[in-house]
Amino acid sequence: MNQKKAVIFDLDQTLLDRTTSLKKFLRWQINFFQLVPTMKKEFFIQRFLELDDNGKIWKDRVYEQLIHEFSIDRVSRDTLLASYINDFNKFSCCFESVENTIIKLKEQGYLIGLISNGRTPFQEHNFYALGLTEFFSSIIVSEAVGLRKPDPAIFLLSCRQLNVSPQDCTFVGDNELADIQGAKAVGMKTIFFHPDPRISSLMADANLHDYARLIEILENL
């Protein structure tokens, strides 16, 4: 590759297997704070996931509702929220083959960036815990820069940090509006990621269900 090419990733449900990480964290949190009896643990986790709505709802509201539904009186909402903010990252895990693929991208000369809609420093800590930071030349979290996907400005900021034009970037994400439409609007190529092969995007330039295939897909774009 004589021309510099960049791949920019979303974080939650793209690199970070948020659902698996969240379930691991919640099992620990339920046990640690003795929130509910064993028989109700899986139901508590299921309700958390429903209320959380893929991270769209901030956790103070989620915990408030759960405390009400499960009649929890020994632990406050603020204690559980503080634990979520401080402890979630200890359970952060990637989707399969992410680490190997990132290393190969770097070896092949790709520049690598991250753009995440989320809170700071919460999202940075979740990302650092994956152990991939050294391969990324730009890490942007929306709250830290005052911009959110799909705002074109956040994609252009990433391009400036990587010193590439949008036409030389491919964005990989799981959200059709924030990631795919947002990146397309500034002229980036787009790859929609979903671990379930039955779920694809018609809008994206390509679909990815297994990270082992990412480099092959990039080369065919």
C-alpha positions as CSV (number, residue, x, y, z in Angstrom):
1,M,0.0,0.0,0.0
2,N,1.7,3.2,-1.1
3,Q,-1.2,5.3,-0.1
4,K,-2.1,5.6,3.6
5,K,-5.3,3.9,4.5
6,A,-7.2,4.0,7.7
7,V,-9.7,1.8,9.4
8,I,-11.8,3.5,12.2
9,F,-13.9,1.4,14.6
10,D,-16.8,2.0,16.8
11,L,-16.4,0.5,20.3
12,D,-19.6,-1.0,21.9
13,Q,-20.9,-4.1,20.1
14,T,-18.2,-3.6,17.4
15,L,-14.8,-4.2,19.0
16,L,-16.1,-4.7,22.6
17,D,-18.6,-7.5,23.0
18,R,-20.7,-5.3,25.2
19,T,-23.5,-7.9,25.9
20,T,-21.0,-10.6,27.1
21,S,-19.0,-8.1,29.1
22,L,-22.2,-6.7,30.7
23,K,-23.5,-10.1,31.7
24,K,-20.1,-11.0,33.3
25,F,-20.1,-7.7,35.2
26,L,-23.7,-8.1,36.3
27,R,-23.1,-11.6,37.6
28,W,-20.2,-10.3,39.7
29,Q,-22.2,-7.2,40.9
30,I,-25.2,-9.3,41.9
31,N,-23.0,-11.6,44.0
32,F,-20.8,-8.9,45.4
33,F,-23.7,-6.7,46.6
34,Q,-26.0,-9.7,47.3
35,L,-28.7,-8.0,45.3
36,V,-31.1,-10.9,44.6
37,P,-31.4,-14.6,45.5
38,T,-29.8,-17.1,43.1
39,M,-33.2,-18.0,41.6
40,K,-33.7,-14.4,40.5
41,K,-30.1,-13.7,39.1
42,E,-30.8,-14.5,35.5
43,F,-34.1,-12.6,35.5
44,F,-32.3,-9.5,37.0
45,I,-29.7,-9.7,34.2
46,Q,-32.4,-10.0,31.6
47,R,-34.3,-7.0,33.0
48,F,-31.1,-4.9,33.1
49,L,-30.4,-5.7,29.4
50,E,-34.0,-4.7,28.5
51,L,-33.9,-1.5,30.5
52,D,-30.4,-0.6,29.3
53,D,-31.6,-0.8,25.6
54,N,-28.1,-1.5,24.2
55,G,-26.6,1.3,26.3
56,K,-29.0,4.0,25.2
57,I,-30.4,4.5,28.7
58,W,-27.9,5.8,31.3
59,K,-27.5,3.5,34.3
60,D,-28.9,5.7,37.1
61,R,-32.4,5.2,35.5
62,V,-31.8,1.5,35.0
63,Y,-30.7,0.9,38.6
64,E,-33.6,3.0,39.9
65,Q,-36.1,0.8,38.1
66,L,-34.4,-2.4,39.2
67,I,-34.3,-1.4,42.8
68,H,-38.0,-0.7,42.6
69,E,-38.9,-4.0,40.7
70,F,-36.7,-6.3,42.9
71,S,-37.4,-4.4,46.2
72,I,-33.7,-3.9,46.9
73,D,-33.3,-1.9,50.1
74,R,-29.8,-2.6,51.2
75,V,-27.9,-0.9,48.4
76,S,-28.5,2.5,46.9
77,R,-28.8,3.5,43.2
78,D,-25.7,5.7,43.6
79,T,-23.6,2.8,45.0
80,L,-24.6,0.5,42.1
81,L,-23.9,3.3,39.6
82,A,-20.5,4.0,41.0
83,S,-19.7,0.3,40.9
84,Y,-20.8,0.2,37.2
85,I,-18.6,3.2,36.3
86,N,-15.5,1.8,38.2
87,D,-15.8,-1.9,37.8
88,F,-17.4,-2.6,34.3
89,N,-14.0,-2.3,32.6
90,K,-12.7,-5.2,34.6
91,F,-15.0,-7.4,32.6
92,S,-14.5,-5.9,29.1
93,C,-13.9,-8.5,26.4
94,C,-13.5,-8.3,22.6
95,F,-15.4,-10.3,20.0
96,E,-13.6,-13.3,18.7
97,S,-10.5,-12.7,16.4
98,V,-10.5,-8.9,17.1
99,E,-7.0,-8.9,18.6
100,N,-5.4,-10.9,15.9
101,T,-7.1,-8.8,13.2
102,I,-6.0,-5.5,14.7
103,I,-2.4,-6.7,14.9
104,K,-2.5,-7.8,11.2
105,L,-4.0,-4.5,10.1
106,K,-1.2,-2.7,11.9
107,E,1.4,-5.0,10.3
108,Q,-0.1,-4.3,6.9
109,G,0.4,-0.6,7.4
110,Y,-3.2,0.5,8.1
111,L,-3.7,3.4,10.4
112,I,-6.3,2.5,13.1
113,G,-8.7,4.8,14.9
114,L,-11.7,4.6,17.3
115,I,-14.8,6.8,17.6
116,S,-17.2,6.0,20.4
117,N,-20.4,7.7,21.4
118,G,-20.2,7.6,25.2
119,R,-19.2,9.0,28.5
120,T,-15.6,9.9,29.5
121,P,-13.5,8.5,31.1
122,F,-15.8,5.5,31.3
123,Q,-15.5,4.5,27.6
124,E,-11.7,5.1,27.5
125,H,-11.3,2.7,30.5
126,N,-13.5,0.0,28.8
127,F,-11.3,0.4,25.7
128,Y,-8.0,0.3,27.5
129,A,-9.0,-2.9,29.3
130,L,-9.1,-4.7,25.9
131,G,-5.3,-4.2,25.6
132,L,-5.3,-2.8,22.1
133,T,-4.5,0.8,22.8
134,E,-0.9,0.7,21.4
135,F,-2.3,-0.1,17.9
136,F,-4.6,2.9,17.7
137,S,-3.3,6.3,16.4
138,S,-6.5,8.1,17.3
139,I,-9.0,7.5,20.2
140,I,-12.1,9.7,20.3
141,V,-15.0,9.5,22.8
142,S,-17.9,11.8,22.1
143,E,-18.3,13.3,25.6
144,A,-14.6,14.3,25.7
145,V,-14.8,16.2,22.4
146,G,-18.4,17.5,22.6
147,L,-19.4,15.9,19.4
148,R,-21.5,12.7,18.7
149,K,-21.9,10.4,15.7
150,P,-23.5,10.8,13.2
151,D,-22.3,14.5,13.3
152,P,-19.8,14.8,10.4
153,A,-17.5,16.8,12.6
154,I,-16.5,13.8,14.8
155,F,-15.6,11.8,11.7
156,L,-13.5,14.6,10.3
157,L,-11.8,15.1,13.6
158,S,-10.7,11.5,13.4
159,C,-9.4,12.0,9.9
160,R,-7.3,15.0,11.0
161,Q,-5.8,13.1,13.9
162,L,-4.9,10.2,11.6
163,N,-3.8,12.7,8.9
164,V,-5.9,11.0,6.1
165,S,-8.8,12.1,3.9
166,P,-12.2,10.5,4.5
167,Q,-11.9,8.8,1.1
168,D,-9.0,6.8,2.4
169,C,-11.0,5.6,5.5
170,T,-13.2,2.7,6.1
171,F,-15.5,2.9,9.2
172,V,-16.6,-0.3,10.9
173,G,-19.7,-0.1,13.2
174,D,-22.9,-1.7,14.3
175,N,-25.3,1.2,14.2
176,E,-26.8,2.1,10.8
177,L,-27.6,5.7,11.8
178,A,-24.7,6.7,13.9
179,D,-22.0,4.7,12.2
180,I,-22.9,3.8,8.7
181,Q,-24.9,6.9,7.6
182,G,-22.6,9.1,9.6
183,A,-19.4,7.8,8.0
184,K,-21.0,7.7,4.5
185,A,-22.0,11.4,4.8
186,V,-18.3,12.4,4.9
187,G,-17.2,10.1,2.1
188,M,-15.9,7.1,4.1
189,K,-16.4,3.5,3.0
190,T,-18.5,1.5,5.5
191,I,-18.6,-2.0,7.0
192,F,-21.6,-3.0,9.1
193,F,-20.6,-5.5,11.9
194,H,-23.0,-7.9,13.6
195,P,-22.0,-11.2,15.2
196,D,-25.3,-12.8,13.9
197,P,-24.9,-13.6,10.2
198,R,-28.7,-13.2,9.8
199,I,-28.5,-9.5,10.5
200,S,-27.0,-7.3,7.7
201,S,-27.2,-3.8,6.5
202,L,-28.3,-2.9,3.0
203,M,-26.9,0.6,3.4
204,A,-23.2,-0.3,4.2
205,D,-20.7,-1.1,1.5
206,A,-20.0,-4.5,3.1
207,N,-21.2,-6.7,6.0
208,L,-18.9,-8.4,8.6
209,H,-19.9,-11.2,10.9
210,D,-16.5,-12.7,11.7
211,Y,-13.4,-10.6,12.3
212,A,-11.2,-13.3,10.7
213,R,-12.7,-12.0,7.4
214,L,-12.2,-8.3,7.9
215,I,-8.9,-7.9,5.9
216,E,-10.3,-9.8,3.0
217,I,-13.4,-7.6,3.0
218,L,-11.3,-4.4,3.2
219,E,-9.2,-5.5,0.2
220,N,-12.3,-6.1,-1.9
221,L,-13.9,-2.7,-1.1
